[in-house]
Amino acid sequence: MRRAFTSRSGGVSKGVYAGLNLGAHVADDPLAVDENRRRLAVALGVAPDRLAFMNQCHGADVAIVETPTAATELAPAVDGIITTRPDVALVVLVADCVPILLHSADGSVLAAAHAGRQGMMKGVVPQVVSRMRSLGAGDIRAMVGPSVCGRCYEVPAELRDEAADISPESRTVSWTGTPAIDVAAGVVAQLRGLDIAVEWVPGCSREDPALFSHRRDGVTGRFAGVIVGGSA
């Protein structure tokens, strides 16, 4: 079992995308993105064509992946992907949203999920867990990666209240004391409420220059969470 969250280091992209930008949908040089993805695949020990991406759309739909595609326009328009194939590496791309990697205890069922505020509220986490369990995953474990923290995610009070109605743990205040949402805290609470063991990796994308952040920079690249089976 290999699970990892990337940073900006180790890539060839330039300018606002400088570093290991893995997003092919952000107007970066396609050749640079291809090389960055190739480097990711090498580090994982898989062929580049075995990286499975999503066309993420801030929803709660989930797809089962057997044959991956790297082309964003051909990737499934979902925010959760699941595989039972040990030779497929699942990738979730983020630049402030919460990347989630899940696997059954025996490693037979793997998943990656993208949870922004909307995805958390629409229920992408329970959808992924439900689909995993329908495939035979019993004891599921999750790793939640770095994302924008609650102190950096200021929102209108009404929006914070709407999120808190779904996940009370997401309710917080920003570093200036204004209403804010801690999406990762909400996601972790949802996972634990589904009896999922959670490892929460620390780090705020907006505060850490080693990570891409849309809230900090506007136009920027994407870092990734990736999971692949142990016998790929």
HELIX and SHEET records of a PDB file:
HELIX    1   1 GLY A   15  TYR A   17  5                                   3    
HELIX    2   2 PRO A   30  LEU A   44  1                                  15    
HELIX    3   3 PRO A   48  ARG A   50  5                                   3    
HELIX    4   4 ARG A  117  LYS A  122  1                                   6    
HELIX    5   5 VAL A  124  SER A  134  1                                  11    
HELIX    6   6 GLY A  150  CYS A  152  5                                   3    
HELIX    7   7 ALA A  157  ILE A  166  1                                  10    
HELIX    8   8 PRO A  168  SER A  170  5                                   3    
HELIX    9   9 VAL A  183  GLY A  193  1                                  11    
HELIX   10  10 HIS A  214  ASP A  217  1                                   4    
SHEET    1   A 4 ARG A   2  PHE A   5  0                                        
SHEET    2   A 4 PHE A 223  VAL A 228 -1                                        
SHEET    3   A 4 ALA A  89  VAL A  94 -1                                        
SHEET    4   A 4 LEU A  51  ALA A  52  1                                        
SHEET    1   B 6 VAL A  62  ILE A  64  0                                        
SHEET    2   B 6 GLY A  80  THR A  83  1                                        
SHEET    3   B 6 LEU A 110  ALA A 115 -1                                        
SHEET    4   B 6 VAL A  98  SER A 104 -1                                        
SHEET    5   B 6 ILE A 140  VAL A 144 -1                                        
SHEET    6   B 6 ALA A 197  TRP A 200  1                                        
SHEET    1   C 2 ARG A 171  VAL A 173  0                                        
SHEET    2   C 2 PRO A 179  ILE A 181 -1                                        
END                                                                             
